[in-house]
Amino acid sequence: MPGMVAFGRRWGIASDDLVLPGAFELFLRVIWWIGTLILYSLHKGSFDCPGGGVLHGYLVVLLVLLALVILSLCAIIYVSAQGTITNPGPRRSIPVLVYLRALLYLPEIVWACLGAIWASADSQGCDPATVGAVIAAVVASWILLLSTGLGVVFVFDPLGDSRPRPPAPEQLGVRDLESSEGSQFLSTARSVATQVWESRLRLLCCCLPQDESHRAAFSSIAQLVSGFFSDTDLVPSDIAAGLALLHQEQDKMAHHRDPDDILAHSPSSPIVREAELEVELGQAAHCMQFAAAAYGWPMYIYSNPLTGPCKLSGDCCRSQAAEYDIVGGDHLGCHFSSVLLSTGLGYRDFIYVSFHNQIYEIPFFVALDHKREAILVARPAHVLCPSLKLVNDGILNQAFAIAPEYKLVITGHSLGGGTASLLAVLLRHSFPNLQCYAFSPPGGLLSKALADYSKDFVVSVVLGKDLVPRLSIPNMEDLKRRILKMVSNCNKPKYRILLQGCWYEVFGGEPDDSPTELEHQRLEEELSQPLLGEESLLVRHSSSYQSLASDDSPAHAATHLPLFLPGRVLYLTEDGSCFAQVRYRAEWSSEAAFRSVLISPRMMADHMPDAVLRALRSLTADRPFNLCPSSSSLGNNHHTVI
């Protein structure tokens, strides 16, 4: 729902976000009140020490003050728990209760100061246990006050003064956006939002050089991020609740898939397909160790936490710059030493190594892979034009002069996988026999025509519910549309959604049975006015607003050209476990399987290079038991399972 308006500005929390933090503070306050009451009762209100009179008054007022705080918290929790995300009507009194609670902080600060003064100046001669209890109360008071201050900073919305307020439903329309006043207001809001996000990105990446190229990149990313939810009035907890509901919705839909919907994408016989898949799996597992090695010593230490530091310590300070062309970012030689240990190659097998790691430029190396008789390029550099360095500087010519009979193989992971695919397309004309293995590449990469063209020489490898291969502007717009549907359809309060969602993520179980897309599809008119109260989740018409229509309606036409994963897609998924070890299955997949974001706790873990390498090694180490028959894939309607 819209952010709560209090103290003349809009905040990054909603009126239903106070249940859980309020309950936690209430728990602490009740314990504090009981402890103070016990201390007062044990001494029966009389303290035989010079400062006893002050202490008596301090404890009495503290008991009254804590009681008032407890009552205010109970009221806030009760009111905040009413209604649903899209029905804030029962929570209209929350701002008033917040004001009352804020007023109680003033006497709390005064009494915390008074307790500190008494403990430091007037506590001589009093019972040490009593003095310790007062000091503990003072410390607890300041901790709670400091935590409250940090919470206020955390939920502070820099755009609270400039964010456009949701107009009345009858005022929504193109005419408002075309008016000079409305256009100027929205333009100012977008500009402020972009500046805020740019500042956040610069703070997050403060270690990077602040040159012109970095500033341009930060500005572009800030414009994209700030504009994504600019047409909605959602707070972060609304998005979290929508993601929790969407995860359970996707799991329910997976359970209800029709087994007869399986599509075949390969005309070859099962025996031919299995043999082809075995070859590709072996080659992919071999190339993945080079793609992972290009990350340098941090990935090697992460993958070998016990033995890695000892193996690297002897080689890190040995300089090979005089004999080998190692460029930038590896002054101690630790990166190159880890590459040698990860790949098993010798120093003389490397033609060129670059550890430059900047925006528009990523590390890469060119090496001779004698085992597979290939010249291997791992994580190529310079995203803007990656072929220039390799061709114009004569790096590939130097490699082929040494091994003219070898083939060219390009590989990379994540951004390196996407760059490897683009490099393969650029070099395809000069090297017709080249092959490319892109591991977990970004989803919004190639047009449909270019993706089809690359299927002859590019293989993309995706593990499980990896987020990155599903990242594209159309997919993110679809995700936003589905989040809005989940939020508008659910009739449970937000705190229950979040608690049940956390339980489901950690412990599993059956998905929530609340009304969702699977059971209840609303009409476009209902979705355009999702709130039962006065305000709307949508602050203005936009492409995302139009996408709230049904999936097959003309209004749901894509506003951005769809982009696809490069080449053929080799999809790796978990297939149960055997003796506490995870088993995997491999299957050829169509690009249609990656046209939506899958919500899962493993959506980032499945992207890690060590997880991809572990899955490939598991498949190639025990192929007969991991290449599953078609019967194991029932219910997956976008894959051809081998």
C-alpha positions in Angstrom: 0.0 0.0 0.0 1.1 3.6 -0.1 3.8 4.8 2.2 2.6 6.2 5.5 2.3 10.0 5.7 3.5 11.4 9.0 5.3 14.6 10.1 4.6 16.2 6.7 6.3 13.6 4.5 5.9 10.2 3.1 8.0 7.4 4.6 9.4 4.1 3.4 7.0 2.0 5.5 3.2 1.5 5.4 0.7 1.6 8.2 0.7 -2.2 8.4 4.5 -2.4 8.8 4.4 -1.7 12.6 3.1 -5.1 13.8 6.4 -7.0 13.9 8.7 -4.3 15.2 6.0 -3.1 17.6 5.6 -6.7 19.0 9.4 -7.0 19.5 9.6 -3.7 21.3 6.5 -4.6 23.3 8.2 -7.8 24.5 11.2 -5.9 25.6 9.2 -3.2 27.3 7.0 -5.7 29.3 10.2 -7.5 30.6 11.6 -4.1 31.5 8.4 -3.1 33.3 8.2 -6.4 35.2 11.9 -6.1 36.3 11.4 -2.5 37.5 8.2 -3.6 39.4 10.1 -6.4 41.1 12.9 -4.1 42.1 10.5 -1.6 43.6 8.5 -4.3 45.4 11.6 -5.9 47.0 12.5 -2.6 48.6 8.8 -1.7 49.4 9.4 1.7 48.0 12.0 2.7 50.7 15.8 2.9 49.8 18.2 3.5 52.7 20.9 5.5 51.0 21.6 9.2 50.4 20.0 9.2 47.0 17.1 6.9 48.0 14.4 9.6 47.6 15.4 10.4 44.1 15.6 6.7 43.3 12.1 6.2 44.6 10.7 8.9 42.4 12.7 7.7 39.5 11.3 4.2 39.7 7.7 5.3 40.2 7.7 7.6 37.2 9.6 4.9 35.2 6.8 2.4 35.9 4.1 4.9 34.8 6.1 5.8 31.7 6.7 2.2 30.7 3.0 1.5 31.2 2.0 4.3 28.9 4.5 3.1 26.3 3.2 -0.5 26.6 -0.4 0.7 26.1 0.6 2.8 23.1 2.4 -0.1 21.6 -0.5 -2.4 22.1 -2.8 0.1 20.3 -0.3 0.5 17.4 0.1 -3.3 17.0 -3.7 -3.9 17.1 -4.6 -1.2 14.6 -1.6 -2.0 12.3 -2.7 -5.6 12.1 -6.1 -4.7 10.8 -7.2 -4.7 7.1 -5.0 -6.0 4.2 -2.3 -4.5 2.1 -4.7 -3.0 -0.3 -7.3 -2.0 2.4 -5.8 0.6 4.7 -9.2 1.9 5.8 -9.1 0.2 9.2 -5.7 1.7 9.9 -6.5 5.4 9.4 -5.7 6.1 13.1 -2.1 4.9 12.8 -0.6 8.4 12.2 -2.3 9.7 15.4 -1.0 6.8 17.4 2.5 7.3 16.0 2.4 11.0 17.1 1.4 9.9 20.6 4.2 7.3 20.7 6.7 9.9 19.5 5.6 12.3 22.3 6.5 9.6 24.9 10.1 9.6 23.7 10.6 13.1 25.2 10.1 12.0 28.9 12.0 8.8 28.1 15.1 10.8 27.1 14.7 13.0 30.2 14.4 10.0 32.5 17.3 8.2 30.9 19.4 11.3 31.6 18.2 11.4 35.1 19.0 7.8 35.7 22.5 8.3 34.4 23.0 11.3 36.6 21.8 9.4 39.7 23.9 6.3 39.0 27.1 8.5 38.6 26.6 11.0 41.4 24.0 10.0 44.0 24.3 6.2 44.1 27.0 6.1 46.9 25.9 3.9 49.8 23.0 2.3 48.0 22.7 -1.5 47.5 25.1 -2.5 44.6 22.4 -4.7 43.1 20.0 -1.8 43.0 22.6 0.4 41.4 23.3 -2.2 38.9 19.7 -2.6 38.0 19.3 1.2 37.5 22.4 1.2 35.3 21.0 -1.7 33.3 17.7 0.2 32.9 19.5 3.3 31.7 21.6 1.4 29.2 18.5 -0.4 27.9 16.7 2.9 27.5 19.5 4.4 25.5 19.8 1.3 23.4 16.1 1.4 22.5 16.3 5.1 21.8 19.3 4.6 19.5 17.6 1.7 17.8 14.6 3.8 17.2 16.8 6.6 15.7 18.5 4.1 13.4 15.1 2.8 12.4 13.9 6.2 11.5 17.0 6.7 9.3 16.4 3.4 7.7 12.8 4.1 6.7 13.5 7.7 5.7 12.5 8.2 2.1 14.5 11.0 0.4 11.7 11.3 -2.1 9.1 11.7 0.5 8.5 15.4 -0.4 8.7 15.0 -4.2 6.9 11.7 -4.9 3.7 12.4 -6.8 0.7 11.8 -4.6 -1.9 9.3 -6.0 -4.7 11.2 -7.6 -8.3 10.2 -7.3 -9.2 7.3 -9.7 -11.4 9.5 -11.8 -8.5 11.9 -12.3 -6.2 9.3 -13.7 -5.6 9.7 -17.4 -3.4 10.8 -20.2 -4.7 14.4 -20.0 -3.2 14.8 -16.5 0.2 13.6 -17.7 0.1 15.9 -20.7 -0.6 19.0 -18.6 2.4 21.3 -18.1 2.0 21.2 -14.3 1.8 17.4 -14.1 4.6 16.9 -16.5 6.9 19.2 -14.6 6.0 17.6 -11.3 6.7 14.1 -12.6 9.9 15.2 -14.3 11.1 16.8 -11.0 10.3 13.6 -9.1 12.1 11.4 -11.6 15.2 13.7 -11.5 15.3 13.6 -7.7 14.9 9.8 -7.7 17.7 9.4 -10.2 20.0 11.6 -8.1 19.2 9.7 -5.0 19.9 6.3 -6.6 23.1 7.6 -8.2 24.3 8.7 -4.8 23.5 5.3 -3.4 25.4 3.5 -6.2 28.5 5.8 -5.7 28.4 5.1 -2.0 28.1 1.4 -2.6 30.9 1.4 -5.2 33.1 4.0 -3.4 36.3 2.0 -4.1 35.9 2.4 -7.9 37.5 5.4 -9.6 35.1 8.3 -10.0 36.0 9.1 -13.6 33.6 10.0 -16.4 32.9 6.5 -17.6 31.9 5.4 -14.1 29.7 8.4 -13.6 27.9 7.7 -16.9 27.4 4.1 -15.9 26.1 5.0 -12.4 23.7 7.5 -14.0 22.3 4.9 -16.5 21.8 2.3 -13.8 20.2 4.9 -11.5 17.7 5.9 -14.2 16.8 2.3 -14.7 16.4 1.4 -11.0 14.6 4.6 -10.0 12.1 4.3 -12.9 11.2 0.6 -12.3 8.6 1.2 -9.5 8.0 4.8 -10.2 4.5 4.2 -11.5 3.5 2.4 -8.2 3.2 3.4 -4.6 4.6 0.4 -3.0 6.9 0.2 0.0 9.7 -2.4 0.3 7.6 -4.6 2.6 4.8 -4.7 0.0 7.3 -6.0 -2.5 8.6 -8.6 -0.1 5.1 -9.8 0.6 4.4 -10.0 -3.1 7.5 -12.0 -3.7 6.6 -14.4 -0.9 3.1 -14.9 -2.3 4.5 -15.3 -5.9 7.0 -18.0 -4.8 4.2 -20.1 -3.3 2.0 -19.3 -6.4 4.8 -20.6 -8.7 5.2 -23.7 -6.6 1.4 -24.4 -6.8 1.4 -23.8 -10.6 4.3 -26.2 -10.9 2.3 -28.9 -9.1 -0.7 -28.3 -11.3 1.1 -28.5 -14.7 -0.3 -30.9 -17.2 2.1 -33.7 -18.1 0.8 -33.7 -21.6 2.2 -30.3 -22.3 5.8 -31.5 -22.8 7.2 -30.1 -26.1 9.9 -31.7 -28.2 12.6 -29.4 -29.5 15.1 -31.8 -31.0 14.2 -34.0 -34.0 17.1 -36.4 -33.5 16.6 -39.8 -31.9 17.0 -40.3 -28.1 20.2 -42.2 -28.6 21.7 -39.3 -30.7 20.5 -36.7 -28.2 22.0 -38.6 -25.3 25.3 -38.9 -27.0 25.3 -35.3 -27.9 24.4 -34.2 -24.4 27.2 -36.3 -22.9 29.7 -34.6 -25.2 28.4 -31.1 -24.4 28.4 -31.9 -20.7 32.0 -33.0 -20.7 33.1 -30.0 -22.7 31.0 -27.6 -20.5 32.5 -29.1 -17.3 36.0 -28.7 -18.7 35.4 -25.1 -19.7 33.7 -24.1 -16.5 36.9 -24.6 -14.5 38.5 -22.0 -16.7 35.6 -19.6 -16.4 35.7 -20.0 -12.6 39.5 -19.6 -12.5 39.2 -16.2 -14.2 37.8 -14.8 -10.9 41.2 -15.1 -9.4 42.3 -15.8 -5.9 39.0 -14.9 -4.0 37.1 -17.7 -5.8 40.0 -20.1 -5.3 40.1 -19.4 -1.5 36.3 -19.6 -1.4 36.3 -23.0 -3.1 39.3 -24.3 -1.1 39.0 -22.6 2.3 41.3 -25.1 4.1 44.1 -25.7 1.6 43.8 -22.6 -0.7 45.7 -20.1 1.5 48.6 -22.4 2.1 48.9 -23.3 -1.6 48.8 -19.6 -2.7 51.1 -18.2 0.1 54.2 -19.5 -1.6 53.5 -18.1 -5.0 51.8 -14.8 -4.3 55.0 -12.7 -4.1 56.9 -14.3 -7.0 56.8 -11.8 -9.9 56.4 -13.3 -13.4 56.0 -9.9 -15.1 59.4 -10.1 -16.8 58.7 -13.4 -18.5 54.9 -13.2 -19.0 52.6 -10.4 -20.2 50.5 -10.1 -17.1 48.6 -6.7 -17.1 47.2 -4.8 -14.2 45.4 -5.7 -11.0 47.8 -8.5 -9.9 50.8 -6.8 -8.3 51.5 -9.7 -6.0 50.8 -12.5 -8.5 48.0 -14.1 -6.4 45.4 -14.0 -9.2 47.7 -15.7 -11.7 48.8 -18.3 -9.2 45.2 -19.2 -8.4 44.5 -19.5 -12.2 47.4 -22.0 -12.5 46.2 -24.1 -9.6 42.6 -24.1 -10.8 43.3 -25.0 -14.4 46.3 -27.2 -14.1 48.1 -25.4 -16.9 51.7 -24.3 -16.9 53.1 -20.8 -17.1 54.1 -21.2 -20.7 50.5 -22.3 -21.7 49.3 -18.7 -21.2 49.5 -16.3 -24.2 48.0 -13.3 -22.5 46.5 -12.5 -19.1 44.7 -9.3 -18.1 43.4 -8.6 -14.6 41.9 -5.2 -15.3 38.6 -5.1 -13.5 36.7 -1.9 -14.2 33.3 -0.8 -15.7 33.3 -1.8 -19.4 36.4 -4.0 -18.8 36.6 -7.3 -17.1 39.5 -9.8 -16.5 40.3 -12.4 -19.1 43.1 -14.7 -20.3 44.1 -16.5 -23.4 45.7 -20.0 -22.9 46.6 -23.1 -24.8 44.4 -26.0 -23.7 46.4 -29.0 -24.9 44.0 -31.5 -23.3 41.2 -30.4 -25.7 43.5 -29.0 -28.4 41.9 -25.6 -28.1 42.9 -22.0 -27.8 40.8 -20.9 -24.9 39.6 -17.4 -24.1 38.1 -17.1 -20.6 36.0 -14.1 -19.6 37.0 -11.8 -22.4 37.6 -8.1 -21.7 36.3 -4.7 -22.8 32.6 -5.1 -23.1 32.2 -2.3 -25.6 34.2 -4.0 -28.4 35.8 -7.2 -27.1 37.2 -8.4 -30.4 39.5 -5.4 -31.0 42.0 -6.3 -28.3 42.3 -9.9 -29.3 42.5 -9.3 -33.1 44.2 -5.9 -33.4 46.9 -6.6 -30.8 47.6 -9.9 -32.5 46.9 -12.0 -29.4 44.9 -14.7 -31.3 47.4 -14.7 -34.2 50.2 -15.3 -31.6 48.2 -18.2 -30.2 47.5 -19.8 -33.6 51.1 -19.4 -34.6 52.0 -21.7 -31.8 49.1 -24.2 -32.3 47.6 -23.7 -35.8 45.6 -26.9 -35.7 43.8 -25.9 -32.5 40.2 -24.6 -32.4 39.1 -21.5 -30.7 36.9 -21.9 -27.6 35.5 -18.9 -25.7 34.0 -19.2 -22.2 32.9 -17.1 -19.3 30.5 -16.9 -16.4 27.8 -14.4 -15.6 28.8 -11.1 -17.2 31.8 -12.9 -18.7 29.4 -15.4 -20.2 27.4 -12.7 -21.9 30.6 -11.0 -23.1 31.9 -14.4 -24.4 28.7 -14.8 -26.4 29.0 -11.4 -28.0 32.7 -12.0 -28.7 31.9 -15.3 -30.4 29.3 -13.7 -32.6 31.9 -11.0 -33.6 34.6 -13.6 -34.3 32.4 -16.2 -36.0 33.2 -14.9 -39.5 37.0 -15.0 -38.9 36.9 -18.3 -37.0 34.1 -20.5 -38.4 34.9 -23.4 -36.2 34.9 -21.6 -32.9 32.8 -22.7 -29.9 31.5 -20.7 -27.0 30.3 -21.9 -23.6 28.5 -19.2 -21.6 27.7 -20.1 -18.0 24.8 -18.3 -16.3 24.8 -15.4 -18.9 22.4 -12.4 -18.6 19.0 -13.1 -20.0 18.3 -9.9 -21.9 21.3 -10.3 -24.3 20.5 -11.2 -27.9 17.6 -10.6 -30.3 15.6 -13.6 -31.5 17.4 -13.7 -34.9 20.8 -13.4 -33.3 20.0 -16.0 -30.7 18.9 -18.4 -33.4 22.1 -17.7 -35.4 24.3 -18.4 -32.4 22.7 -21.8 -31.7 25.3 -23.4 -34.1 28.3 -22.4 -32.0 27.1 -21.2 -28.5 25.9 -23.2 -25.6 24.5 -21.5 -22.5 24.5 -23.4 -19.3 21.9 -22.4 -16.6 21.5 -24.0 -13.2 18.2 -24.3 -11.4 16.4 -21.0 -10.6 19.3 -18.8 -11.3 18.1 -15.2 -11.4 20.6 -13.7 -13.8 19.7 -15.7 -17.0 16.1 -14.5 -16.4 17.0 -10.9 -16.0 15.6 -8.6 -18.7 13.4 -5.6 -18.9 10.3 -7.5 -20.1 10.8 -10.1 -17.4 11.2 -7.5 -14.7 8.0 -5.7 -15.9 6.3 -9.1 -15.8 7.6 -9.6 -12.3 6.2 -6.2 -11.2 2.9 -7.0 -12.8 2.6 -10.3 -11.0 3.6 -8.7 -7.7 0.8 -6.2 -8.1 -1.6 -9.0 -8.8 -0.5 -11.0 -5.8 -0.8 -8.0 -3.5 -4.2 -7.0 -4.8 -5.7 -10.5 -4.7 -4.5 -11.5 -1.3 -7.0 -11.0 1.6 -4.6 -11.6 4.5 -2.8 -8.9 6.6 0.8 -8.3 5.6 2.4 -9.5 8.8 0.8 -13.0 8.3 2.0 -13.1 4.7 5.6 -12.3 5.8 5.6 -14.7 8.7 4.1 -17.5 6.6 6.5 -16.7 3.8 9.5 -16.9 6.0 8.4 -20.2 7.4 7.8 -21.5 3.9 11.3 -20.3 2.7 13.1 -21.9 5.7 11.1 -25.0 6.4 9.1 -25.6 3.3 5.7 -27.3 3.5 2.5 -26.7 1.5 2.1 -23.4 -0.3 -0.3 -20.9 1.1 -3.9 -21.4 0.0 -4.8 -17.7 -0.1 -6.5 -16.5 -3.3 -4.0 -15.9 -6.0 -3.7 -16.0 -9.8 -4.2 -19.7 -9.9 -7.7 -19.7 -8.4 -8.9 -16.1 -8.9 -8.2 -14.0 -12.1 -9.6 -10.5 -11.7 -10.9 -8.3 -14.5 -8.9 -5.4 -15.7 -11.3 -2.9 -14.1 -10.7 -4.4 -10.7 -7.0 -4.5 -11.1 -6.9 -0.8 -12.2 -8.4 0.1 -8.8 -7.0 -2.6 -6.5 -7.5 -0.8 -3.1 -10.6 -1.1 -1.0 -9.7 2.2 0.6 -9.2 5.7 -0.8 -5.7 5.3 -2.4 -4.4 3.2 -5.3 -1.2 1.2 -5.8 -0.8 3.0 -9.1 0.2 6.6 -9.1 -0.1 7.1 -12.8 -0.8 5.3 -16.1 2.2 3.7 -17.6 3.3 0.6 -19.6 3.2 -1.3 -16.4 -0.3 -0.1 -15.6 -1.4 -1.3 -19.0 0.2 -4.7 -18.3 -2.1 -5.3 -15.5 -4.6 -6.5 -18.0 -5.1 -10.2 -18.7 -2.1 -11.9 -20.2 -3.7 -12.5 -23.6 -5.2 -9.0 -24.0 -3.8 -6.4 -26.5 -2.9 -4.2 -23.5 -0.4 -6.8 -22.5 1.7 -6.4 -25.6 5.4 -6.0 -24.7 6.7 -2.4 -24.5 10.3 -3.6 -24.9 11.6 -5.9 -27.6 12.3 -9.3 -26.0 15.9 -10.4 -25.7 17.0 -14.0 -25.3 19.8 -16.2 -24.0 22.5 -16.9 -26.5 22.7 -20.2 -28.4 21.3 -23.5 -27.2 20.4 -23.7 -23.5 21.6 -26.6 -21.4 19.5 -26.5 -18.3 20.7 -28.2 -15.1 18.3 -29.0 -12.3 18.3 -30.9 -9.0 16.9 -34.4 -9.3 16.7 -35.4 -5.6 19.6 -36.7 -3.5 21.4 -39.9 -3.0 23.3 -40.6 0.3 23.0 -36.9 1.3 24.5 -35.8 -2.0 22.5 -33.7 -4.4 21.9 -35.3 -7.8 21.3 -33.3 -11.0 19.8 -33.9 -14.4 20.6 -32.1 -17.6 18.2 -31.2 -20.4 18.0 -29.1 -23.5 15.7 -26.1 -22.9 13.9 -23.6 -25.0 14.2 -19.8 -24.5 10.5 -19.8 -23.4 11.5 -21.4 -20.1 13.3 -18.2 -19.1 10.7 -15.6 -19.9 9.7 -15.1 -16.2 11.7 -14.7 -13.0 11.4 -17.7 -10.6 11.3 -16.8 -6.9 13.4 -19.1 -4.7 15.9 -18.9 -1.9 18.4 -20.4 -4.4 17.9 -17.8 -7.1 21.3 -16.3 -6.2 23.0 -19.4 -4.9 22.4 -21.2 -8.2 24.3 -18.4 -9.9 27.6 -18.9 -8.1 30.3 -20.3 -10.2 31.2 -23.0 -7.7 27.6 -24.3 -7.7 27.6 -24.5 -11.5 30.9 -26.3 -11.5 29.8 -28.7 -8.8 26.7 -29.6 -10.8 28.6 -30.2 -14.0 31.2 -32.3 -12.3 28.4 -34.3 -10.6 26.8 -35.0 -14.0 30.1 -35.9 -15.8 31.3 -38.1 -13.0 28.3 -40.3 -13.0 26.5 -39.9 -16.3 24.4 -43.0 -16.4 22.6 -42.1 -13.2 22.1 -38.4 -13.9 21.0 -38.3 -17.5 17.3 -38.9 -16.7 14.7 -40.5 -18.9 11.8 -38.5 -20.2 9.5 -39.8 -17.4 11.5 -37.9 -14.8 10.6 -34.6 -16.5 6.8 -34.8 -16.4 5.4 -31.5 -15.5 8.1 -29.4 -17.2 6.5 -28.1 -20.3 9.4 -26.1 -21.7 12.2 -28.7 -21.7 13.4 -31.7 -23.7 14.8 -34.1 -21.1 17.4 -36.6 -22.0 
